[in-house]
Amino acid sequence: MGTDTKKERILFLPDQHLGRNTAFDLGIPLEEMAVWDQIEEKLITDQPLSRIKMILWKGHCSVHEKFTVQNLEKMRKKERDIQILVHPECTHEVVRASDLAGSTKFIIDTIKQAPAGSKWAIGTEMNLVKRIIAQHPDKQIESLNPDMCPCLTMNRIDLPHLLWSLESIEKGQPAGVIQVNEDITKDALLALKKMLAIK
């Protein structure tokens, strides 16, 4: 990338859409963001490198990327007074076209605090949407894309898999252990502690 890369930049991973939406909300223009393609090992941008403040890892959530602006337009035609609430792992265009965007906790809290009878279309993982619908029968809630598949990765986080993991640990045979070099974990732990300290 050249010698001018010692400028202060942020590498955001693993989700480029969450990084883009977060940076934009913090006042960083889209022109000052670039995508790092880890397969091609190149930075994707049409701007000079000196302008780039945020480097977004070319990764995404396959569920959230499936929500489209067309989903929003179709929903608004169907229900004029519906509010559209999405997770910031959706594309930038979807987040900007929505009424509200925020974390899973934000989505849950927003619906919890919404008045009875309010109408919502939620753009996030289908199992969460179904759970929110069941918990709030006094509100009209639906998925922004009713044809959306549940997240296969998140579906593995259930009681049988948790039990299997705990039993494997108890037997001294933990599965899926990832080992990271101590030099990396030291810096990563420092960053993690700083993030957790922010309120």
FENNOR-V940759 format. One record per backbone hydrogen bond with DSSP energy under -0.5 kcal/mol. NH is the residue of the N-H (numbers start at 1). CO is the residue of the C=O. If there is no record, write none. Layout:
nh=[NH | NH]
co=[CO | CO]
//
This chain:
nh=[5 | 6 | 7 | 10 | 12 | 12 | 13 | 16 | 16 | 19 | 20 | 21 | 22 | 23 | 24 | 25 | 26 | 27 | 28 | 29 | 32 | 33 | 34 | 35 | 36 | 37 | 37 | 38 | 41 | 42 | 44 | 45 | 51 | 52 | 53 | 54 | 55 | 56 | 56 | 57 | 57 | 58 | 59 | 62 | 65 | 66 | 67 | 72 | 73 | 74 | 75 | 76 | 77 | 78 | 79 | 82 | 83 | 85 | 85 | 86 | 87 | 90 | 95 | 96 | 97 | 98 | 98 | 99 | 100 | 102 | 107 | 108 | 109 | 110 | 111 | 112 | 113 | 114 | 114 | 117 | 118 | 120 | 121 | 122 | 123 | 124 | 128 | 129 | 130 | 131 | 132 | 133 | 134 | 135 | 136 | 136 | 139 | 140 | 141 | 142 | 144 | 148 | 152 | 155 | 156 | 157 | 158 | 162 | 163 | 164 | 165 | 166 | 167 | 168 | 169 | 170 | 171 | 172 | 173 | 179 | 184 | 185 | 186 | 187 | 188 | 189 | 190 | 191 | 192 | 193 | 194 | 195 | 196 | 197 | 198 | 198]
co=[2 | 3 | 4 | 53 | 10 | 55 | 11 | 14 | 59 | 15 | 16 | 17 | 18 | 19 | 20 | 21 | 22 | 24 | 23 | 27 | 29 | 30 | 54 | 44 | 56 | 35 | 42 | 36 | 37 | 37 | 35 | 43 | 48 | 49 | 32 | 32 | 10 | 34 | 54 | 12 | 55 | 36 | 57 | 60 | 61 | 63 | 64 | 68 | 69 | 70 | 71 | 72 | 73 | 74 | 75 | 79 | 119 | 83 | 121 | 100 | 123 | 87 | 91 | 92 | 93 | 94 | 95 | 84 | 84 | 86 | 103 | 104 | 105 | 106 | 107 | 108 | 109 | 110 | 111 | 138 | 115 | 140 | 83 | 142 | 85 | 122 | 125 | 125 | 126 | 127 | 128 | 129 | 130 | 131 | 132 | 133 | 136 | 118 | 139 | 120 | 122 | 145 | 150 | 151 | 153 | 154 | 156 | 158 | 159 | 160 | 161 | 162 | 163 | 164 | 165 | 166 | 167 | 169 | 168 | 177 | 181 | 181 | 182 | 183 | 184 | 185 | 186 | 187 | 188 | 189 | 190 | 191 | 192 | 193 | 194 | 195]
//
